[in-house]
Amino acid sequence: MKIVVIGTRGIPGILGGVETHCEELYPRIAAMGHDVTVIRRSPYVTPDNRIGTYKGVKLIDVDAPRKKSVEAIVHTFRAIIKARSLRPDILHVHAIGPSLMIPFARLLGLRVVMTNHGPDYDRQKWGRLAKFVLKSGERMGTRFANRVIVISQVIRDILNSKYGRSDSVLIYNGVNRPTKSPDRSYIEQWGLADKPYIVAIGRFVKEKGFHDLIEAFHTSGLGDTWRLAIAGDSDHPDHYSESLKAQAREAGVVLTGFIKGEPLNQLMTNAALFAIPSYHEGLPIALLEAMSYDLDVLASDIPANRLKCLRSTDFYPTGDVTALATALRRKVSEHHTPRRYDLSPYNWDTIARQTVDVYKAVLDKH
């Protein structure tokens, strides 16, 4: 089977939940004997990942303007043109923004699978026009894709209630059980080896809620005996990301920047608590990764964070900084790390097989 993938910034080593999803999923599908091509956005291709293949997945770079308001839609249009020339059996489109172009892909005769990673229009960074475009992408993708994959029951319910699409296929995001690092040299560079610390991971955008976490940590009184480290950065530096960095500096919070591999392994291996204060998520890979490291977790109570294997005491009311500070104090006093979770529903090998089954169902129908 020949599969072309669009809608992602690209792989490997590119920041983002959709990107992590694709980096884990498609090498597994390629290893099953399928021909997989991921079309990347050229602005995210660096000397470190300027390669033609990655773990059996072919990589093709297509230009895109580096402007968040038009980047995804322009790239998707160009990527569909490129994909048609490759004559795939399946075109897989990720995320609702790029899905606005699915009717165009269908007009070109392509069979399309869409993965809805969540209602991106809820993100606070978007203006009214962008929200309208994203909602239109959700509607067009849901109506015109041959098959729709969702990564959580919450998203499935949204598509059923809003569009009457009851045949979406629920396939979770996945996570790998890591080999924890015995090294501490990276965290020593940041001064994190001499005190227990709380860790958070994600892009510096408002809906991630890192401003709440920094304020809560600052007011909690934990700063004398604990530290807070946030791994991440912004794709497009803006007023929010710059103000967040200033807020972190004033509060003595460690900002590592975007890290992967051994540095991230050390940061997660040695953390005492993982915090995710998001206002919006699809199914947060960062939360799954924290659980794979056996970390105790504290999460905002948005529906996407409410995984079945978590307890009611793992949540606080979203956006309530006072409640977050109280919960941080309670969590660090309880010392629940290490903590074991049932992650069997989030096995990447199972997810790869389920995704291929969706492709086969589309081909069998046509």
N, C-alpha and C positions, 0 to 999 in steps of 0.2 A: 504494500500500500504506500502511495506517495502522499505525504502530508506537508503542507506549507503553513507556517505559523506567523501571524501578524498581531499587532496590538501591544506588544511588549517593546520596551526600549531596547532589549537585547540581552544576550548572555555571552560570556560568563562575567561574574564579578561586577554587575551593574546594580546599583541601589534600587530597591523597590520590592514590594510583596509579590507583584505579578512576575517580576524578573526572577526572584528566588523560586517561585512556583515553576516557571518554565525551565530554569536551570536544573532542577531536580527531575522534572517529568520527562522531558524529551530525550535525554540520553538513555533513559530506560526504555522508551518506546523504540528508539533506534536500535537498541540492543536486542529487541524482540524481532529484528529483521526488517523493519520498515524504513523507508526512505524519508527522512525528516529534514526540512529546511526551515530555519528561523530567519526572518527578515528583520534586520536591526535598524535602529535610527542612527545615522552616521555621527551626530554630535556626541554620542555616548561611547563611540569607539575610540580607544586610547592606545598608545604604544603597547600597553600590557595585554590588551585583548584584541589586537588587530590580527586576527587569525581567520583561516578559511573553514576550519572545522573544530568542533569541540565535542569530545567523547562520542564520535560517530554522527553528530548533528552538523549539517552543512550550514554555514553562516553567509548571508548576503547582506551587504550594507546599502541602504537607500537613503538619499539626502532628506533632511527635514529641517525646517527653520527652528532655531533655538529660541522659541517664544512660546510660553506655556499655553497661550490662548489659541494658537493655531497649529502647534507642533504635531499633536496626535492626529488631527483630522487630515492635514496635508500629507503626512507620512503614510497614513492608511490608504488614501487615494492612490498614491504612487506605488505603495506596496501591493495593492490589488492588481494594478496593471502588470507589475513584475510577476506576481503569482500566476496570473493567467498564462503568461508566456511559459511557465514551468509545467503547465498542464497537470495539476495535482488531482488526486482522487478526492482529497478533503482540504478545504481551507479552514483553519482554526483561528478564530478571532477572539482575542482576550480583551475584556473590560468594555464598559458600556459606551465610552467616548468613541473609540474606533468602530463600534458596532453600528454607528450611524451610516456607515458605508456598506453595510451588509446588503441592502436592496440593490446597490450598484453591482456588487459581486454576484448576486443571483442573476441579474440581467446579463452578465457576461457568461453565464452558464456554469458557475462554480457551485459545488456543494459545500455548504457552510455549517460548521459547528461553532457556536458561541459559548464562551464561558463568562458568566456574569459574576464578577468578583465583589459586587456590592454596589449600593446606590451612591456613586461618587458625587452626585449633586448635593448630598448632605454635607460635603466638606465646606468648611467655612472660607476657604481661600477663593472660592468661585463667586463671581458676580452674577447678576440676574441673567445676562445673555448666555454665559457659560453654563449655568444651571439648566436653562432651557435646552441648550444643545445636548447636554448629558441626558436629560430626561427623554429627549427625542431619540438619542442613541439607544437607550434602554427599550423604548417602545418599538423602534424599527428592528433592533436585533431580536427582540422577543417575537415579533410578528413574522419576520422573514427568514430567520435562521432555520435550517432543516432540523436541527436539534439544539437544545439549550442545556448547558451544564451549569449548575449552581454549586457554590462551595459551602452553603449553610442552609438550614431549614428556614431561617429568617428570610433569606432571599427567595427561596422557593415559594413561601407564603405570599411575598410581595407580588411575584409574577402571576400567581394564581388569582389573587384578589384584584389586581389592577388590570390585567390583560386576559384573564381566563385561560392562561396557558398552564394546564395541569400536568403536562407530560415532561416537564423539566426533570433532569437527572441529577440527583444529589451525589456529588463526589467531593469529599473534603479536601482541604489543603493537607499537606503531609509534613512529617518531621522525621529526622534520623536520630537514633540514639547515638550520641557522640562518644568518642574516646576522650575522656577528660585529660587536660594537659597537666603534667607534673611540674611544668616550668612556671615561674612567677616573675621572670625578668621584665615582661611587658608591663604588668601592673605595678611593679616597683618603679618604673619610669614615671608613673603618674602619682606616686605616693599613696597607692591603694593597698599596699601590703601590710601596713602597720595598724590599720583599723578595719573593722567590718564595714561593708558598703552595700548600698542599694544600687541596682543597675536598671536602666531603661534603654530601649533601642527604638530608633525610627527616624523618619525624615522630619526636618524642622518645619512643619506646617501646623497651623493653628489647631486643626482637629485632633492632633496627637496629644494635646493637653499638657505638654511639657512645662508650660508656664505655670500651670496649677501645681505640678509636682515640685518644681523649684520653690515656689512660694510656700507650699505646705512643709517641705523639708526645712526651709529657713525658719518658719514659725514653730516648728515642732520641738525645738530645743535639742535636737539630736546631733547638731553640728559638732559638739565637743567630742563626742565618742564615736560617731558614725560619719561616713562620707556618702555622697551621691555621685554616680557616674552615668553620663548619658552618651551612648554611642550612636552617631548619626550626623547628618548635616542636611543642607537644603540642595535641591536640584537647581533652583533658580533663586539666588540670594535676593531677599526683599526686606521690607521694613520689619516684618515679623521675625524672620530668622536672625537679623542683626540685633533686634531688641532682646530676643531670647538669649543670645550669646552674652550680651551685656548684663542681663539679669543673672545668668549663671556665674559670670565673673564676680559680681557683687556678692553672691551667696556662697562663693567658694566651691562651686560644683565643677567636677571634672568633665570636660567635653573632649572626647577622644577623636572626633571626626568619624567618618565612615570607615569601618574596619571589617575585615573578614578573616577567615583562616585562623592561624595560630593566635594572633592578638585577640580576636573575638573569643576564641576557645579559652584563653587564660582569663579574660574578663568574666565570662560566664561560669567557669569552673570554680572561681574563688569568691563569687558573690554570695551574699547572705539572704538577699531578697530581690525579687524582680517586680517592678511596678509598671503598669500600663494604664495611664490616665486618659485614654482616648475618648473623644466624643463620637467617633465614627470608625468602624472597621467592617471588613467583609467577614473573613475568618482569620484572625491575626496570627501570621506565621511566627512573629516574635514571641508571642505568648506560648505557642507550641514548643518553640525552641527552648524557652526558659524551663518549661515542664520537662523537656528531655534531659536537661541538666539537673533535674531533681530539686529545683529551686522552689521555695515557698513563693507565692505570688499574691499581689494585691492589684485588683483591677477595677476600673470603672464599671458600673452595672449596666452598660449598654447590652442589648440582646446578643450581639455577636461575641461578646466576651464570656457569656454564660455557658461555658462548656459543662457537660454532664458530670465530668469527673472532678469538678471544683465544688467547694463548700460555700455556704451562704456567707461565712465569715471572710471569704476571699474578696468581697466586693464592698464598694462604698458608693454613695450617690454621685453620679457623674457631675462634675463641675463644682462640687461642694468642697472648697479648699479646707475649711475647718474640719469637716469629716475626714478628709484625706489625711490631714496632719494627725488626727486622733488615731486613725487606722494604722498609720506608719508607726506611731509609738507602741500600739498594741502588738503589731506584727513583730517588731524587733525585740520586744520583751518575751515573746513566746518561743522564738528560735526553732521554727519548724523545718528549716533546711538541715539535712537533706530530706526530701519528701518524694515518695514514689507515686506515679500516676499510671493509669491504664491508657496507653497511647495506641492501642491496636487499631482503632478506626482511622488512624492517620499514617498508615504504612504506605510509603511511596510506591513500592512494587505493586501493591494491591490497586492503588490509584491509577498507575500506568495501565494495568490490565482493564480496569473499568473504563478508562478513556478510550482505549482501542475498541472495546465492545460497543461504545457509542458510535465510533467511526464505522464499524462493520454494519451496525443497524441502519445507518444512513445509506450505505452502499447497497445493502440488501433491499431496501425500500425502492431504490432507483435503478 
